[in-house]
Amino acid sequence: MRNNQKPKFLVDFMLGRLAKWLRIFGYDSIYIEEKNRPNLILNSLKENRILITRDHRLSKKRAWKLILIKNDHLPQQIKQLKDELNIVISRDNLFSRCTICNAPIEKIEDKEKIKDLVPEYVFRTQNDFSRCPNCKRIYWSGTHWELLIKDLQKAGIKI
């Protein structure tokens, strides 16, 4: 991985919430539900992805790079990744990837195109929308943005 390139992650079946949050932060994070250890390592090596796991046995295997998550609580898991990998959590990258399928989301220029796809109140009160080109999920800035930032600050993560 080059210094100017953002890390990519392969997150095992034990850390689904962490995978979703990495996507919220704008990181390419594939969540693997299968428990086949050799496949996880092989995929990590083939795709130059950092393997993130809580599996102590898996942590003894050879992967491109592997992080053994030490805590059960999500804020501490995020803090561990921030400390060990120096990942950057910035407002500019929040919600830039689909939380469901991991694809980069695209800004919707004309909100009229999605009028019938979001709740009426949301359409009236929001101006900026994005859409996942793969799964077609629509995103907008709601109250969850500020709640997210407050939760991160409680965990000692400033953005």
Residue frames as a rotation matrix with the C-alpha (Angstrom) as fourth column:
MET 1
0.582 0.813 0.000 0.00
0.813 -0.582 0.000 0.00
0.000 0.000 -1.000 0.00
ARG 2
-0.298 -0.658 0.692 1.36
0.610 -0.689 -0.392 3.39
0.734 0.305 0.607 -0.93
ASN 3
-0.806 -0.115 -0.581 1.47
0.565 -0.443 -0.696 6.17
-0.177 -0.889 0.422 1.66
ASN 4
-0.839 0.489 -0.238 -1.12
-0.513 -0.857 0.046 8.25
-0.182 0.161 0.970 -0.19
GLN 5
-0.461 0.670 -0.582 -3.50
-0.251 0.530 0.810 5.32
0.851 0.520 -0.076 -0.66
LYS 6
0.024 0.559 0.829 -6.28
-0.995 -0.071 0.077 4.67
0.102 -0.826 0.555 1.84
PRO 7
-0.889 -0.335 0.311 -6.16
-0.388 0.913 -0.127 1.22
-0.242 -0.233 -0.942 3.42
LYS 8
-0.032 0.855 -0.518 -8.69
-0.742 0.327 0.586 -1.37
0.670 0.403 0.623 2.31
PHE 9
-0.535 -0.111 0.837 -10.10
-0.796 0.398 -0.456 -3.85
-0.283 -0.911 -0.301 4.80
LEU 10
-0.237 0.497 -0.835 -11.38
-0.211 0.813 0.543 -7.40
0.948 0.305 -0.088 4.90
VAL 11
-0.472 0.167 0.866 -13.47
-0.876 -0.196 -0.440 -7.76
0.096 -0.966 0.239 8.05
ASP 12
-0.896 0.063 -0.439 -14.34
0.018 0.994 0.105 -11.24
0.443 0.086 -0.892 9.31
PHE 13
-0.169 0.962 -0.216 -17.71
0.295 0.259 0.920 -12.56
0.940 0.092 -0.328 10.47
MET 14
-0.119 0.073 -0.990 -17.10
0.987 0.120 -0.110 -11.53
0.110 -0.990 -0.086 14.10
LEU 15
-0.558 -0.292 -0.777 -17.02
0.485 -0.874 -0.020 -7.79
-0.673 -0.388 0.629 13.34
GLY 16
-0.181 0.585 0.791 -19.99
0.968 -0.035 0.248 -6.87
0.173 0.811 -0.560 11.15
ARG 17
0.799 0.493 -0.346 -20.74
0.565 -0.811 0.149 -3.61
-0.207 -0.315 -0.926 13.00
LEU 18
0.096 -0.855 -0.510 -17.12
0.137 -0.496 0.858 -2.52
-0.986 -0.152 0.069 12.67
ALA 19
-0.605 -0.271 0.749 -17.23
0.733 0.179 0.657 -3.21
-0.312 0.946 0.090 8.91
LYS 20
0.352 0.831 0.430 -20.31
0.906 -0.417 0.065 -1.00
0.234 0.367 -0.900 8.60
TRP 21
0.795 -0.061 -0.604 -18.66
0.277 -0.849 0.450 1.82
-0.540 -0.525 -0.658 10.55
LEU 22
-0.346 -0.938 0.015 -15.51
0.367 -0.120 0.923 1.65
-0.864 0.325 0.386 8.45
ARG 23
-0.363 0.326 0.873 -17.77
0.918 -0.035 0.395 2.16
0.159 0.945 -0.286 5.43
ILE 24
0.744 0.643 -0.180 -19.47
0.668 -0.724 0.173 5.09
-0.019 -0.249 -0.968 7.16
PHE 25
0.415 -0.686 -0.598 -15.99
0.106 -0.616 0.780 6.59
-0.904 -0.387 -0.183 7.60
GLY 26
0.698 -0.050 -0.714 -15.36
-0.664 -0.418 -0.620 6.14
-0.267 0.907 -0.325 3.86
TYR 27
-0.403 -0.900 0.164 -13.10
-0.785 0.432 0.444 3.07
-0.471 0.050 -0.881 3.92
ASP 28
0.098 0.302 -0.948 -13.40
-0.783 0.611 0.114 0.22
0.614 0.731 0.297 1.42
SER 29
-0.616 -0.232 0.752 -14.39
-0.739 0.500 -0.452 -2.60
-0.271 -0.835 -0.480 3.78
ILE 30
-0.164 0.516 -0.841 -15.51
-0.543 0.664 0.514 -6.02
0.823 0.541 0.171 2.67
TYR 31
-0.136 0.244 0.960 -17.42
-0.935 0.290 -0.206 -8.00
-0.328 -0.925 0.189 5.29
ILE 32
-0.449 -0.097 -0.888 -16.99
-0.520 0.837 0.172 -11.78
0.727 0.539 -0.426 4.99
GLU 33
0.324 0.685 0.652 -19.54
-0.943 0.180 0.280 -13.96
0.075 -0.706 0.704 6.76
GLU 34
0.721 -0.069 -0.690 -17.86
-0.104 0.973 -0.205 -17.25
0.685 0.219 0.694 5.93
LYS 35
0.798 -0.376 0.470 -15.70
-0.516 -0.024 0.857 -18.86
-0.311 -0.926 -0.213 8.58
ASN 36
0.833 -0.517 0.196 -13.16
0.548 0.725 -0.418 -20.45
0.074 0.455 0.887 6.23
ARG 37
0.613 -0.634 -0.472 -9.84
0.057 -0.560 0.826 -19.15
-0.788 -0.534 -0.307 7.58
PRO 38
-0.345 -0.810 0.475 -7.71
0.620 0.183 0.763 -20.06
-0.704 0.557 0.439 4.53
ASN 39
0.099 0.454 0.886 -10.13
0.956 -0.291 0.042 -18.19
0.277 0.842 -0.462 2.24
LEU 40
0.933 0.220 -0.285 -9.97
0.316 -0.879 0.358 -15.09
-0.171 -0.424 -0.889 4.44
ILE 41
0.212 -0.945 -0.249 -6.19
0.090 -0.235 0.968 -15.07
-0.973 -0.228 0.035 4.31
LEU 42
-0.373 -0.311 0.874 -6.11
0.842 0.282 0.459 -15.81
-0.389 0.908 0.157 0.59
ASN 43
0.504 0.644 0.576 -8.53
0.807 -0.588 -0.049 -12.94
0.307 0.490 -0.816 -0.13
SER 44
0.827 -0.273 -0.491 -6.50
0.123 -0.765 0.632 -10.61
-0.548 -0.583 -0.600 2.09
LEU 45
-0.172 -0.978 0.116 -3.34
0.278 0.064 0.959 -11.46
-0.945 0.197 0.260 0.16
LYS 46
-0.258 0.118 0.959 -4.94
0.956 0.172 0.236 -11.33
-0.137 0.978 -0.158 -3.31
GLU 47
0.483 0.627 0.612 -6.61
0.706 -0.692 0.152 -7.96
0.518 0.359 -0.776 -2.73
ASN 48
-0.588 -0.791 0.169 -3.99
0.471 -0.504 -0.724 -6.31
0.658 -0.346 0.669 -0.49
ARG 49
0.335 0.781 0.527 -6.58
-0.238 -0.471 0.849 -5.85
0.912 -0.410 0.028 2.23
ILE 50
-0.734 -0.478 0.483 -5.89
-0.557 0.015 -0.831 -5.55
0.390 -0.878 -0.278 5.93
LEU 51
-0.157 0.647 -0.747 -7.60
0.279 0.754 0.595 -8.47
0.947 -0.115 -0.298 7.62
ILE 52
-0.542 0.095 0.835 -9.48
-0.744 -0.517 -0.424 -7.44
0.391 -0.851 0.350 10.76
THR 53
0.035 0.487 -0.873 -10.52
0.049 0.871 0.488 -10.20
0.998 -0.060 0.007 13.14
ARG 54
0.294 0.025 0.955 -11.17
-0.942 -0.164 0.294 -11.17
0.164 -0.986 -0.025 16.76
ASP 55
0.974 0.081 -0.211 -10.09
-0.086 0.996 -0.013 -14.76
0.209 0.031 0.977 16.01
HIS 56
0.492 -0.830 0.263 -6.89
-0.680 -0.178 0.712 -15.45
-0.544 -0.529 -0.652 17.97
ARG 57
0.224 -0.405 0.886 -6.14
0.364 0.878 0.310 -18.60
-0.904 0.253 0.344 15.93
LEU 58
0.749 0.107 0.654 -6.46
0.661 -0.185 -0.727 -16.66
0.043 0.977 -0.209 12.69
SER 59
0.920 -0.391 0.017 -4.14
-0.390 -0.915 0.107 -13.97
-0.026 -0.105 -0.994 14.01
LYS 60
0.255 -0.861 0.440 -1.31
-0.254 0.379 0.890 -16.52
-0.933 -0.339 -0.122 14.07
LYS 61
0.406 -0.038 0.913 -1.60
0.777 0.540 -0.323 -17.11
-0.480 0.841 0.249 10.30
ARG 62
-0.681 -0.706 -0.197 0.16
0.431 -0.603 0.671 -15.17
-0.593 0.372 0.715 7.59
ALA 63
0.536 0.786 0.307 -1.90
0.785 -0.330 -0.525 -12.43
-0.311 0.522 -0.794 5.96
TRP 64
0.171 -0.461 0.871 -0.88
0.603 -0.650 -0.463 -9.33
0.779 0.604 0.167 4.02
LYS 65
-0.814 -0.304 0.494 -1.56
-0.258 -0.573 -0.778 -7.43
0.520 -0.761 0.388 7.22
LEU 66
-0.032 0.797 -0.604 -3.73
0.530 0.526 0.666 -8.47
0.848 -0.298 -0.439 10.12
ILE 67
-0.594 -0.023 0.804 -5.20
-0.583 -0.676 -0.450 -6.57
0.554 -0.736 0.389 13.05
LEU 68
-0.458 0.438 -0.774 -6.46
0.663 0.748 0.032 -8.58
0.593 -0.498 -0.633 16.02
ILE 69
-0.074 0.544 0.836 -9.26
-0.371 -0.793 0.483 -6.56
0.926 -0.275 0.260 17.62
LYS 70
-0.805 -0.455 -0.380 -8.94
0.178 0.427 -0.887 -6.76
0.565 -0.782 -0.263 21.38
ASN 71
-0.878 0.477 0.020 -12.19
-0.238 -0.402 -0.884 -5.24
-0.414 -0.781 0.467 22.63
ASP 72
-0.530 0.771 0.353 -15.87
0.810 0.583 -0.057 -6.17
-0.250 0.256 -0.934 22.33
HIS 73
0.300 0.705 -0.642 -17.10
0.527 -0.684 -0.504 -2.57
-0.795 -0.187 -0.577 22.28
LEU 74
0.560 0.037 0.828 -17.32
0.823 -0.139 -0.550 -0.72
0.095 0.990 -0.108 18.98
PRO 75
0.960 -0.224 0.168 -15.92
-0.219 -0.974 -0.048 2.66
0.174 0.009 -0.985 20.13
GLN 76
0.411 -0.854 0.320 -12.81
-0.454 0.113 0.884 0.92
-0.790 -0.509 -0.341 21.50
GLN 77
0.288 -0.262 0.921 -12.49
0.702 0.712 -0.017 -1.12
-0.652 0.651 0.389 18.30
ILE 78
0.827 0.052 0.559 -12.53
0.461 -0.632 -0.623 2.08
0.321 0.773 -0.547 16.25
LYS 79
0.824 -0.545 0.154 -10.03
-0.546 -0.693 0.470 3.68
-0.149 -0.472 -0.869 18.61
GLN 80
0.315 -0.722 0.616 -7.72
0.097 0.671 0.735 0.65
-0.944 -0.172 0.281 18.27
LEU 81
0.401 -0.134 0.906 -7.76
0.900 0.239 -0.363 0.94
-0.168 0.962 0.216 14.46
LYS 82
0.930 -0.045 0.365 -7.20
0.049 -0.968 -0.245 4.67
0.364 0.246 -0.898 14.68
ASP 83
0.668 -0.702 0.247 -4.22
-0.552 -0.246 0.797 4.16
-0.498 -0.669 -0.552 17.02
GLU 84
0.174 -0.631 0.756 -2.65
0.212 0.774 0.597 1.20
-0.962 0.057 0.269 15.19
LEU 85
0.007 -0.107 0.994 -3.25
0.968 0.251 0.020 2.27
-0.252 0.962 0.105 11.58
ASN 86
-0.707 -0.210 -0.675 -3.56
0.204 -0.975 0.089 6.03
-0.677 -0.074 0.732 11.91
ILE 87
-0.370 0.654 0.660 -6.83
0.901 0.080 0.426 5.90
0.226 0.752 -0.619 9.99
VAL 88
-0.998 0.049 -0.039 -8.36
-0.044 -0.990 -0.131 9.30
-0.045 -0.129 0.991 9.47
ILE 89
-0.214 0.977 -0.003 -11.97
0.972 0.212 -0.106 9.94
-0.103 -0.025 -0.994 10.37
SER 90
-0.936 -0.154 -0.315 -13.08
0.121 -0.985 0.122 13.18
-0.329 0.076 0.941 8.76
ARG 91
-0.066 0.962 -0.266 -16.40
-0.082 -0.271 -0.959 14.86
-0.994 -0.041 0.097 8.04
ASP 92
-0.163 -0.050 -0.985 -15.45
-0.917 -0.361 0.170 15.03
-0.365 0.931 0.013 4.36
ASN 93
-0.786 -0.246 -0.567 -15.43
-0.491 0.807 0.330 11.23
0.376 0.537 -0.755 4.05
LEU 94
-0.694 0.577 0.431 -18.45
-0.193 0.428 -0.883 10.40
-0.693 -0.696 -0.186 6.21
PHE 95
0.235 0.887 0.397 -21.08
0.110 0.381 -0.918 8.44
-0.966 0.259 -0.008 4.30
SER 96
-0.027 -0.309 -0.951 -19.07
-0.906 -0.394 0.154 8.38
-0.422 0.866 -0.269 1.08
ARG 97
-0.884 -0.177 -0.433 -19.54
-0.349 0.866 0.358 4.59
0.312 0.468 -0.827 0.73
CYS 98
0.163 0.966 -0.200 -22.70
-0.585 0.258 0.769 2.52
0.795 -0.008 0.607 0.84
THR 99
-0.298 -0.249 0.922 -23.09
-0.943 0.224 -0.245 0.96
-0.145 -0.942 -0.301 4.28
ILE 100
0.613 0.627 0.480 -24.82
-0.519 0.778 -0.353 -2.06
-0.595 -0.033 0.803 2.72
CYS 101
0.933 -0.156 0.324 -22.73
0.331 0.725 -0.605 -3.04
-0.140 0.671 0.728 -0.32
ASN 102
0.248 -0.924 -0.290 -19.53
0.545 -0.114 0.831 -0.96
-0.801 -0.364 0.476 0.12
ALA 103
0.060 -0.212 0.975 -19.73
0.973 -0.206 -0.105 0.86
0.224 0.955 0.194 -3.25
PRO 104
-0.882 -0.312 -0.352 -18.77
0.373 -0.920 -0.119 4.54
-0.287 -0.236 0.928 -3.42
ILE 105
0.124 0.992 -0.016 -21.99
0.815 -0.111 -0.568 6.57
-0.566 0.058 -0.823 -3.43
GLU 106
-0.671 -0.288 0.683 -22.79
0.699 -0.554 0.453 9.26
0.248 0.781 0.573 -5.99
LYS 107
-0.733 0.387 -0.559 -24.31
0.036 -0.799 -0.601 12.69
-0.679 -0.461 0.572 -5.43
ILE 108
-0.086 0.794 0.602 -27.79
0.982 0.171 -0.086 13.19
-0.171 0.584 -0.794 -6.89
GLU 109
-0.928 -0.360 0.098 -27.80
0.373 -0.894 0.248 16.48
-0.002 0.266 0.964 -8.75
ASP 110
-0.556 0.813 0.176 -31.57
-0.551 -0.518 0.654 16.74
0.623 0.266 0.736 -9.28
LYS 111
-0.916 0.152 0.372 -33.48
-0.267 0.462 -0.846 15.71
-0.300 -0.874 -0.382 -6.18
GLU 112
0.001 0.961 -0.278 -36.72
-0.949 -0.086 -0.302 15.54
-0.314 0.264 0.912 -8.18
LYS 113
-0.188 -0.158 -0.969 -35.45
-0.687 0.727 0.015 12.23
0.702 0.669 -0.245 -9.57
ILE 114
-0.784 -0.167 -0.598 -35.82
0.229 0.818 -0.529 10.57
0.577 -0.551 -0.603 -6.16
LYS 115
-0.567 0.606 0.558 -38.98
-0.746 -0.665 -0.036 12.34
0.349 -0.436 0.829 -4.95
ASP 116
0.484 0.859 -0.165 -41.00
-0.736 0.502 0.454 9.12
0.474 -0.098 0.875 -4.82
LEU 117
0.257 -0.488 -0.834 -38.16
0.178 0.872 -0.455 7.10
0.950 -0.031 0.310 -3.27
VAL 118
-0.839 -0.503 -0.209 -37.80
0.322 -0.149 -0.935 8.93
0.439 -0.851 0.287 0.05
PRO 119
-0.161 0.808 -0.566 -40.30
0.958 -0.010 -0.287 9.93
-0.238 -0.589 -0.772 2.74
GLU 120
0.438 0.451 0.777 -42.19
0.696 -0.718 0.024 13.13
0.569 0.531 -0.628 1.89
TYR 121
0.973 -0.080 -0.215 -40.88
0.107 -0.671 0.733 14.97
-0.203 -0.737 -0.645 4.97
VAL 122
0.140 -0.986 0.087 -37.29
0.502 0.147 0.852 14.08
-0.854 -0.075 0.515 4.10
PHE 123
-0.109 -0.140 0.984 -37.78
0.987 -0.131 0.090 15.28
0.116 0.981 0.152 0.54
ARG 124
0.723 0.491 0.486 -39.17
0.445 -0.869 0.216 18.62
0.529 0.060 -0.847 1.76
THR 125
0.965 -0.259 -0.032 -36.53
-0.116 -0.535 0.837 19.22
-0.234 -0.804 -0.547 4.45
GLN 126
0.158 -0.956 0.249 -33.36
0.290 0.286 0.913 17.94
-0.944 -0.072 0.323 2.78
ASN 127
0.700 0.037 -0.713 -31.55
-0.579 -0.554 -0.598 19.26
-0.417 0.832 -0.367 -0.27
ASP 128
-0.185 -0.876 -0.446 -28.54
-0.976 0.218 -0.024 16.96
0.119 0.430 -0.895 -0.62
PHE 129
0.731 0.420 0.538 -29.02
-0.450 0.889 -0.083 13.33
-0.513 -0.181 0.839 -1.56
SER 130
-0.427 -0.816 -0.389 -26.70
-0.895 0.319 0.312 10.55
-0.130 0.481 -0.867 -2.69
ARG 131
0.749 0.662 0.033 -27.36
-0.640 0.735 -0.225 7.12
-0.174 0.147 0.974 -4.16
CYS 132
-0.193 -0.742 0.643 -25.49
-0.319 0.667 0.673 3.86
-0.928 -0.076 -0.365 -4.28
PRO 133
-0.189 0.092 -0.978 -25.01
-0.980 -0.079 0.182 2.89
-0.061 0.993 0.106 -7.93
ASN 134
-0.889 -0.215 -0.404 -25.14
-0.270 0.959 0.084 -0.82
0.369 0.184 -0.911 -7.03
CYS 135
-0.732 0.599 -0.325 -27.96
0.681 0.637 -0.360 -1.39
-0.009 -0.485 -0.874 -4.54
LYS 136
-0.327 0.577 0.748 -29.76
0.403 -0.631 0.663 1.94
0.855 0.519 -0.026 -5.24
ARG 137
0.168 0.322 -0.932 -30.00
0.984 -0.109 0.139 2.86
-0.057 -0.941 -0.335 -1.54
ILE 138
0.269 0.009 0.963 -30.52
0.327 -0.941 -0.082 6.62
0.906 0.337 -0.256 -1.06
TYR 139
-0.154 -0.441 -0.884 -28.67
0.988 -0.050 -0.147 8.64
0.021 -0.896 0.443 1.57
TRP 140
0.343 0.194 0.919 -29.20
0.200 -0.971 0.130 12.11
0.918 0.139 -0.372 3.03
SER 141
-0.777 -0.628 0.036 -27.85
0.160 -0.253 -0.954 14.10
0.609 -0.736 0.297 5.96
GLY 142
0.400 0.916 -0.017 -30.25
0.176 -0.059 0.983 13.63
0.899 -0.396 -0.185 8.80
THR 143
0.706 -0.075 0.704 -29.95
-0.659 -0.434 0.614 13.95
0.260 -0.898 -0.356 12.55
HIS 144
0.937 -0.348 -0.007 -27.81
0.334 0.890 0.310 10.81
-0.101 -0.293 0.951 12.58
TRP 145
0.338 -0.856 0.392 -24.80
0.373 -0.261 -0.891 12.87
0.864 0.447 0.231 11.40
GLU 146
0.043 -0.309 0.950 -24.63
-0.662 -0.721 -0.205 14.94
0.749 -0.620 -0.236 14.58
LEU 147
0.828 0.276 0.487 -25.46
-0.551 0.558 0.620 11.93
-0.101 -0.782 0.615 16.77
LEU 148
0.803 -0.590 -0.086 -22.62
0.489 0.734 -0.472 10.04
0.341 0.337 0.878 15.10
ILE 149
0.051 -0.820 0.569 -20.17
0.033 -0.568 -0.822 12.86
0.998 0.061 -0.002 15.76
LYS 150
0.301 0.130 0.945 -21.25
-0.878 -0.349 0.328 13.07
0.372 -0.928 0.009 19.43
ASP 151
0.986 0.077 0.146 -20.83
-0.126 0.922 0.367 9.29
-0.106 -0.380 0.919 19.86
LEU 152
0.507 -0.861 0.036 -17.35
0.542 0.286 -0.791 9.44
0.671 0.420 0.611 18.36
GLN 153
-0.015 -0.496 0.868 -16.39
-0.413 -0.788 -0.458 12.32
0.911 -0.365 -0.193 20.64
LYS 154
0.694 0.322 0.644 -17.60
-0.718 0.238 0.654 10.33
0.058 -0.916 0.397 23.68
ALA 155
0.926 -0.370 0.072 -15.20
0.369 0.929 0.033 7.57
-0.079 -0.004 0.997 22.59
GLY 156
0.330 -0.842 -0.426 -12.34
0.117 -0.412 0.904 10.08
-0.937 -0.348 -0.037 22.42
ILE 157
-0.348 -0.393 0.851 -12.36
0.879 0.179 0.442 10.32
-0.327 0.902 0.283 18.61
LYS 158
0.032 0.278 -0.960 -12.34
0.029 -0.960 -0.278 13.89
-0.999 -0.019 -0.039 17.35
ILE 159
-0.214 -0.078 0.974 -13.33
0.957 0.184 0.226 14.77
-0.197 0.980 0.035 13.82
